[in-house]
């Protein structure tokens, strides 16, 4: 261990509620934090450690990479959609039993909801979880200037603990040595490793079609390559020591999740007293925050997964239906071919079953889905609209969704928080009567009417986080219970 390293490590003597953890942050998008994150996760997992992955912010795609690299489902930590207590509680719950947790940042370290504060940023997550930060810096075409960059990141938020640096896209071993000396002299923290410029290491552009490729195992060689380069150029022993130095954490005084009210996943009751919510889950429908499902179970529901892509239909004993986001456009032909599934949706709507659909699930409720190739596929047709994929992104950003009417999850005027990200556009029928929009959403571009609410059917593009209004989960489960009676 170097002298700089010895100065940086200050282990807490208390071992109570300890969680070994490190936040991998970048100076900006494209600095290489995803590559470093995946390399670290894979290298640690290959060494026999149980690695728990986390992603700062609302992203669903990077957690899919984490899960593939570690073999353990990754979780989101979002300080805008959920409270500070919920962030800490989510981390503590999910990291139980892990040897090390690796938390991947979002955008640059200080980028979030507000350019004038740390709100919603990686920095805020690091401070809420009291986690040491590993800063990834792209050092192409610089030497001593790299130290100025690191020094600026250290000084912007004194409460943040940046404990080490990995430099990315070095031209050579000599270039790395120069940058390392400059940073360690001026910043007083260790440079723990480096990655050479390597075009074969770049993570492909994260468009919506990549997650199915991950699930098919097509990116496994990329994960292995990242791990090889991390092992070759990074002091993993020193990095783990820094992660181990993180102080212990405590659950909030009033936790959102109560263990005595949260049955183990898959638990069934002989009496059928818990209403069953059927959840579509496969390569076409896979964007679910685990905490949403946990809140439904804690509110009394039983979750039953089924796969429309495997030809499965909505379980007959279901009292509710949850169609999450994902990639229906990638599998539109297979979804259209499962006519039993689509008919089950139509019948459920006729019977006023409580149904919640978001983004990809919302698209499947339309009459037709036109994919990027221009092929038109018949969908469920329970919403008077048609959806078309486009090459240009249609929406991206946080949303505050205020109910325009009483609906499945909300009473009129109540607000829930979420995130919107899609490449499709929904064309609604023109009608002399007002369209039954679900929400008025507020984002960076102002207000917009969005979604569809009719009876017990609620569907919209916004991916909502139930922890931002936990009574919404209880309301949904109670309506499923009433429907089951």
Secondary structure, DSSP 8 states (H G I E B T S, - for coil): --HHHHHH----S--TT---EEEEEESSTTSSHHHHHHHHHHHHHHTT--EEEEEESS-SHHHHHHHHHHSS--EEE-TTTS-HHHHHHHHHHHTTT-SEEEEEEEEETT-SS-TTS-TTSHHHHHHHTT--EEEEEE-TT-STHHHHHHHHHHHH-TTS-EEEEEEEEESSHHHHHHHHHHHHHHH-SEEEEEEE--GGG------TTHHHHHHTTTTHHHHHHHHHHHHHHB-HHHHHHHHHTS------TT-S--GGG---TT---TT--S-EEEEE-SSSEEE--HHHHHHHHHTT-EEEEE-GGGT----TT-SEEEE-EE-GGGGHHHHHH-HHHHHHHHHHHHTT-EEEEETHHHHHTSSEEE-TTS-EEE----SSEEEEE-SS--EEEEEEEEESS--SS--TT-EEEEEEEESEEEEE---SS-----EEEEETTEEEEE-EEETTEEEES-EE-GGGGTHHHHHHHHHHHHHH-
